[in-house]
Amino acid sequence: MPLKFIQYPKCTTCKKAQKWLEENNVAYESIHIVEQTPTQQQLTELYKKSGLPLKKFFNTSGNKYKELGLKDKLANMSEEEQLALLASDGMLIKRPVVTDGEKVTLGFKESDFSETWK
């Protein structure tokens, strides 16, 4: 099964990750994070498989995150509420999200990609 590459086409980090996948001949299916925002159930699965803290799934440098004042609000929200919020707007999700159904990476770090997807 090809990787699911959940990304936003204008995102420079996504472009770097995509270039890495192509240069390393890694097959992937591209999914537009805004047009096909992952559901709360999909995000819950990604979160559990990633082994990362849920706050890592938030695009903390995004305008939407700042507009909503989430820096101060997340601590008082349940996991359920945070996952529902992420599912409500693809621009709140850190990207790209890459998964093969078992492993998950968030963002793009060449060393993580080499370790996980080569």
mmCIF file of the C-alpha atoms, coordinates in Angstrom:
data_MODEL
# 
_entry.id   MODEL 
# 
loop_
_atom_site.group_PDB 
_atom_site.id 
_atom_site.type_symbol 
_atom_site.label_atom_id 
_atom_site.label_alt_id 
_atom_site.label_comp_id 
_atom_site.label_asym_id 
_atom_site.label_entity_id 
_atom_site.label_seq_id 
_atom_site.pdbx_PDB_ins_code 
_atom_site.Cartn_x 
_atom_site.Cartn_y 
_atom_site.Cartn_z 
_atom_site.occupancy 
_atom_site.B_iso_or_equiv 
_atom_site.pdbx_formal_charge 
_atom_site.auth_seq_id 
_atom_site.auth_comp_id 
_atom_site.auth_asym_id 
_atom_site.auth_atom_id 
_atom_site.pdbx_PDB_model_num 
ATOM 1   C CA . MET A 1 1   ? 0.000   0.000  0.000  1.00 0.00 ? 1   MET A CA 1 
ATOM 2   C CA . PRO A 1 2   ? 1.428   3.406  -0.897 1.00 0.00 ? 2   PRO A CA 1 
ATOM 3   C CA . LEU A 1 3   ? 1.943   5.914  1.886  1.00 0.00 ? 3   LEU A CA 1 
ATOM 4   C CA . LYS A 1 4   ? -0.784  8.423  2.565  1.00 0.00 ? 4   LYS A CA 1 
ATOM 5   C CA . PHE A 1 5   ? 0.809   11.853 2.240  1.00 0.00 ? 5   PHE A CA 1 
ATOM 6   C CA . ILE A 1 6   ? -1.625  14.285 3.860  1.00 0.00 ? 6   ILE A CA 1 
ATOM 7   C CA . GLN A 1 7   ? -0.510  17.757 2.877  1.00 0.00 ? 7   GLN A CA 1 
ATOM 8   C CA . TYR A 1 8   ? -1.331  21.297 1.847  1.00 0.00 ? 8   TYR A CA 1 
ATOM 9   C CA . PRO A 1 9   ? 0.042   22.067 -1.659 1.00 0.00 ? 9   PRO A CA 1 
ATOM 10  C CA . LYS A 1 10  ? 1.196   25.623 -0.829 1.00 0.00 ? 10  LYS A CA 1 
ATOM 11  C CA . CYS A 1 11  ? 3.085   24.509 2.304  1.00 0.00 ? 11  CYS A CA 1 
ATOM 12  C CA . THR A 1 12  ? 6.869   24.729 1.828  1.00 0.00 ? 12  THR A CA 1 
ATOM 13  C CA . THR A 1 13  ? 7.500   21.953 4.383  1.00 0.00 ? 13  THR A CA 1 
ATOM 14  C CA . CYS A 1 14  ? 5.110   19.709 2.441  1.00 0.00 ? 14  CYS A CA 1 
ATOM 15  C CA . LYS A 1 15  ? 6.944   20.516 -0.792 1.00 0.00 ? 15  LYS A CA 1 
ATOM 16  C CA . LYS A 1 16  ? 10.283  19.516 0.781  1.00 0.00 ? 16  LYS A CA 1 
ATOM 17  C CA . ALA A 1 17  ? 8.777   16.269 2.075  1.00 0.00 ? 17  ALA A CA 1 
ATOM 18  C CA . GLN A 1 18  ? 7.212   15.506 -1.300 1.00 0.00 ? 18  GLN A CA 1 
ATOM 19  C CA . LYS A 1 19  ? 10.531  16.128 -3.042 1.00 0.00 ? 19  LYS A CA 1 
ATOM 20  C CA . TRP A 1 20  ? 12.247  13.738 -0.606 1.00 0.00 ? 20  TRP A CA 1 
ATOM 21  C CA . LEU A 1 21  ? 9.644   11.015 -1.265 1.00 0.00 ? 21  LEU A CA 1 
ATOM 22  C CA . GLU A 1 22  ? 10.059  11.412 -5.033 1.00 0.00 ? 22  GLU A CA 1 
ATOM 23  C CA . GLU A 1 23  ? 13.870  11.461 -4.913 1.00 0.00 ? 23  GLU A CA 1 
ATOM 24  C CA . ASN A 1 24  ? 13.807  8.275  -2.810 1.00 0.00 ? 24  ASN A CA 1 
ATOM 25  C CA . ASN A 1 25  ? 11.261  6.557  -5.079 1.00 0.00 ? 25  ASN A CA 1 
ATOM 26  C CA . VAL A 1 26  ? 8.710   6.172  -2.301 1.00 0.00 ? 26  VAL A CA 1 
ATOM 27  C CA . ALA A 1 27  ? 5.190   5.611  -3.665 1.00 0.00 ? 27  ALA A CA 1 
ATOM 28  C CA . TYR A 1 28  ? 2.527   7.765  -2.034 1.00 0.00 ? 28  TYR A CA 1 
ATOM 29  C CA . GLU A 1 29  ? -1.047  8.900  -2.394 1.00 0.00 ? 29  GLU A CA 1 
ATOM 30  C CA . SER A 1 30  ? -1.390  12.656 -2.000 1.00 0.00 ? 30  SER A CA 1 
ATOM 31  C CA . ILE A 1 31  ? -4.316  13.865 0.101  1.00 0.00 ? 31  ILE A CA 1 
ATOM 32  C CA . HIS A 1 32  ? -5.195  17.583 0.295  1.00 0.00 ? 32  HIS A CA 1 
ATOM 33  C CA . ILE A 1 33  ? -5.560  18.335 4.021  1.00 0.00 ? 33  ILE A CA 1 
ATOM 34  C CA . VAL A 1 34  ? -8.194  21.041 3.542  1.00 0.00 ? 34  VAL A CA 1 
ATOM 35  C CA . GLU A 1 35  ? -10.294 19.353 0.852  1.00 0.00 ? 35  GLU A CA 1 
ATOM 36  C CA . GLN A 1 36  ? -10.135 15.970 2.607  1.00 0.00 ? 36  GLN A CA 1 
ATOM 37  C CA . THR A 1 37  ? -9.551  16.835 6.258  1.00 0.00 ? 37  THR A CA 1 
ATOM 38  C CA . PRO A 1 38  ? -9.003  13.664 8.285  1.00 0.00 ? 38  PRO A CA 1 
ATOM 39  C CA . THR A 1 39  ? -12.014 12.720 10.420 1.00 0.00 ? 39  THR A CA 1 
ATOM 40  C CA . GLN A 1 40  ? -11.888 12.661 14.197 1.00 0.00 ? 40  GLN A CA 1 
ATOM 41  C CA . GLN A 1 41  ? -11.696 8.855  14.047 1.00 0.00 ? 41  GLN A CA 1 
ATOM 42  C CA . GLN A 1 42  ? -8.804  8.954  11.534 1.00 0.00 ? 42  GLN A CA 1 
ATOM 43  C CA . LEU A 1 43  ? -6.975  11.535 13.650 1.00 0.00 ? 43  LEU A CA 1 
ATOM 44  C CA . THR A 1 44  ? -7.473  9.405  16.773 1.00 0.00 ? 44  THR A CA 1 
ATOM 45  C CA . GLU A 1 45  ? -5.873  6.431  14.984 1.00 0.00 ? 45  GLU A CA 1 
ATOM 46  C CA . LEU A 1 46  ? -2.976  8.544  13.666 1.00 0.00 ? 46  LEU A CA 1 
ATOM 47  C CA . TYR A 1 47  ? -2.424  10.016 17.123 1.00 0.00 ? 47  TYR A CA 1 
ATOM 48  C CA . LYS A 1 48  ? -2.381  6.604  18.832 1.00 0.00 ? 48  LYS A CA 1 
ATOM 49  C CA . LYS A 1 49  ? -0.057  5.058  16.240 1.00 0.00 ? 49  LYS A CA 1 
ATOM 50  C CA . SER A 1 50  ? 2.317   8.035  16.244 1.00 0.00 ? 50  SER A CA 1 
ATOM 51  C CA . GLY A 1 51  ? 3.248   7.715  19.922 1.00 0.00 ? 51  GLY A CA 1 
ATOM 52  C CA . LEU A 1 52  ? 3.463   11.535 19.977 1.00 0.00 ? 52  LEU A CA 1 
ATOM 53  C CA . PRO A 1 53  ? 1.718   13.906 22.395 1.00 0.00 ? 53  PRO A CA 1 
ATOM 54  C CA . LEU A 1 54  ? -1.537  15.207 20.904 1.00 0.00 ? 54  LEU A CA 1 
ATOM 55  C CA . LYS A 1 55  ? -0.329  18.827 21.030 1.00 0.00 ? 55  LYS A CA 1 
ATOM 56  C CA . LYS A 1 56  ? 2.273   17.897 18.364 1.00 0.00 ? 56  LYS A CA 1 
ATOM 57  C CA . PHE A 1 57  ? -0.614  17.461 15.901 1.00 0.00 ? 57  PHE A CA 1 
ATOM 58  C CA . PHE A 1 58  ? -1.414  21.176 16.044 1.00 0.00 ? 58  PHE A CA 1 
ATOM 59  C CA . ASN A 1 59  ? 0.069   23.559 13.483 1.00 0.00 ? 59  ASN A CA 1 
ATOM 60  C CA . THR A 1 60  ? 1.252   26.010 16.140 1.00 0.00 ? 60  THR A CA 1 
ATOM 61  C CA . SER A 1 61  ? 2.714   28.413 13.580 1.00 0.00 ? 61  SER A CA 1 
ATOM 62  C CA . GLY A 1 62  ? -0.542  28.649 11.623 1.00 0.00 ? 62  GLY A CA 1 
ATOM 63  C CA . ASN A 1 63  ? -2.774  31.725 11.584 1.00 0.00 ? 63  ASN A CA 1 
ATOM 64  C CA . LYS A 1 64  ? -5.858  29.736 12.578 1.00 0.00 ? 64  LYS A CA 1 
ATOM 65  C CA . TYR A 1 65  ? -4.102  28.398 15.702 1.00 0.00 ? 65  TYR A CA 1 
ATOM 66  C CA . LYS A 1 66  ? -3.148  31.933 16.707 1.00 0.00 ? 66  LYS A CA 1 
ATOM 67  C CA . GLU A 1 67  ? -6.570  33.435 15.863 1.00 0.00 ? 67  GLU A CA 1 
ATOM 68  C CA . LEU A 1 68  ? -8.290  30.897 18.097 1.00 0.00 ? 68  LEU A CA 1 
ATOM 69  C CA . GLY A 1 69  ? -5.814  31.511 20.937 1.00 0.00 ? 69  GLY A CA 1 
ATOM 70  C CA . LEU A 1 70  ? -5.184  27.780 21.229 1.00 0.00 ? 70  LEU A CA 1 
ATOM 71  C CA . LYS A 1 71  ? -1.841  28.185 22.963 1.00 0.00 ? 71  LYS A CA 1 
ATOM 72  C CA . ASP A 1 72  ? -3.727  29.011 26.161 1.00 0.00 ? 72  ASP A CA 1 
ATOM 73  C CA . LYS A 1 73  ? -6.834  26.874 25.552 1.00 0.00 ? 73  LYS A CA 1 
ATOM 74  C CA . LEU A 1 74  ? -5.436  23.423 24.716 1.00 0.00 ? 74  LEU A CA 1 
ATOM 75  C CA . ALA A 1 75  ? -4.374  22.628 28.265 1.00 0.00 ? 75  ALA A CA 1 
ATOM 76  C CA . ASN A 1 76  ? -7.987  22.911 29.436 1.00 0.00 ? 76  ASN A CA 1 
ATOM 77  C CA . MET A 1 77  ? -9.447  20.784 26.631 1.00 0.00 ? 77  MET A CA 1 
ATOM 78  C CA . SER A 1 78  ? -9.960  17.032 26.726 1.00 0.00 ? 78  SER A CA 1 
ATOM 79  C CA . GLU A 1 79  ? -8.291  14.811 24.099 1.00 0.00 ? 79  GLU A CA 1 
ATOM 80  C CA . GLU A 1 80  ? -11.740 14.293 22.594 1.00 0.00 ? 80  GLU A CA 1 
ATOM 81  C CA . GLU A 1 81  ? -12.286 18.057 22.272 1.00 0.00 ? 81  GLU A CA 1 
ATOM 82  C CA . GLN A 1 82  ? -8.812  18.576 20.792 1.00 0.00 ? 82  GLN A CA 1 
ATOM 83  C CA . LEU A 1 83  ? -9.332  15.814 18.211 1.00 0.00 ? 83  LEU A CA 1 
ATOM 84  C CA . ALA A 1 84  ? -12.753 17.251 17.279 1.00 0.00 ? 84  ALA A CA 1 
ATOM 85  C CA . LEU A 1 85  ? -11.139 20.679 16.839 1.00 0.00 ? 85  LEU A CA 1 
ATOM 86  C CA . LEU A 1 86  ? -8.387  19.245 14.603 1.00 0.00 ? 86  LEU A CA 1 
ATOM 87  C CA . ALA A 1 87  ? -10.986 17.423 12.495 1.00 0.00 ? 87  ALA A CA 1 
ATOM 88  C CA . SER A 1 88  ? -12.959 20.666 12.084 1.00 0.00 ? 88  SER A CA 1 
ATOM 89  C CA . ASP A 1 89  ? -10.229 22.457 10.091 1.00 0.00 ? 89  ASP A CA 1 
ATOM 90  C CA . GLY A 1 90  ? -7.309  20.963 8.157  1.00 0.00 ? 90  GLY A CA 1 
ATOM 91  C CA . MET A 1 91  ? -5.321  24.168 8.611  1.00 0.00 ? 91  MET A CA 1 
ATOM 92  C CA . LEU A 1 92  ? -5.023  23.406 12.335 1.00 0.00 ? 92  LEU A CA 1 
ATOM 93  C CA . ILE A 1 93  ? -3.151  20.149 11.658 1.00 0.00 ? 93  ILE A CA 1 
ATOM 94  C CA . LYS A 1 94  ? 0.643   20.044 11.508 1.00 0.00 ? 94  LYS A CA 1 
ATOM 95  C CA . ARG A 1 95  ? 1.673   18.896 8.073  1.00 0.00 ? 95  ARG A CA 1 
ATOM 96  C CA . PRO A 1 96  ? 2.538   16.860 6.269  1.00 0.00 ? 96  PRO A CA 1 
ATOM 97  C CA . VAL A 1 97  ? 1.136   13.808 8.007  1.00 0.00 ? 97  VAL A CA 1 
ATOM 98  C CA . VAL A 1 98  ? 2.557   10.641 6.455  1.00 0.00 ? 98  VAL A CA 1 
ATOM 99  C CA . THR A 1 99  ? 1.368   7.130  7.301  1.00 0.00 ? 99  THR A CA 1 
ATOM 100 C CA . ASP A 1 100 ? 1.511   3.594  5.987  1.00 0.00 ? 100 ASP A CA 1 
ATOM 101 C CA . GLY A 1 101 ? -1.300  2.524  8.308  1.00 0.00 ? 101 GLY A CA 1 
ATOM 102 C CA . GLU A 1 102 ? 1.128   1.499  11.060 1.00 0.00 ? 102 GLU A CA 1 
ATOM 103 C CA . LYS A 1 103 ? 3.765   4.235  11.348 1.00 0.00 ? 103 LYS A CA 1 
ATOM 104 C CA . VAL A 1 104 ? 3.115   7.971  11.351 1.00 0.00 ? 104 VAL A CA 1 
ATOM 105 C CA . THR A 1 105 ? 5.379   10.990 10.882 1.00 0.00 ? 105 THR A CA 1 
ATOM 106 C CA . LEU A 1 106 ? 4.408   14.631 11.376 1.00 0.00 ? 106 LEU A CA 1 
ATOM 107 C CA . GLY A 1 107 ? 6.118   17.525 9.652  1.00 0.00 ? 107 GLY A CA 1 
ATOM 108 C CA . PHE A 1 108 ? 9.323   16.946 7.727  1.00 0.00 ? 108 PHE A CA 1 
ATOM 109 C CA . LYS A 1 109 ? 12.714  16.100 9.136  1.00 0.00 ? 109 LYS A CA 1 
ATOM 110 C CA . GLU A 1 110 ? 14.960  14.363 6.642  1.00 0.00 ? 110 GLU A CA 1 
ATOM 111 C CA . SER A 1 111 ? 16.435  12.093 9.328  1.00 0.00 ? 111 SER A CA 1 
ATOM 112 C CA . ASP A 1 112 ? 12.953  10.951 10.435 1.00 0.00 ? 112 ASP A CA 1 
ATOM 113 C CA . PHE A 1 113 ? 11.920  10.292 6.850  1.00 0.00 ? 113 PHE A CA 1 
ATOM 114 C CA . SER A 1 114 ? 15.115  8.336  6.116  1.00 0.00 ? 114 SER A CA 1 
ATOM 115 C CA . GLU A 1 115 ? 14.610  6.259  9.246  1.00 0.00 ? 115 GLU A CA 1 
ATOM 116 C CA . THR A 1 116 ? 10.886  5.659  8.747  1.00 0.00 ? 116 THR A CA 1 
ATOM 117 C CA . TRP A 1 117 ? 10.143  5.662  5.028  1.00 0.00 ? 117 TRP A CA 1 
ATOM 118 C CA . LYS A 1 118 ? 13.263  4.435  3.198  1.00 0.00 ? 118 LYS A CA 1 
# 
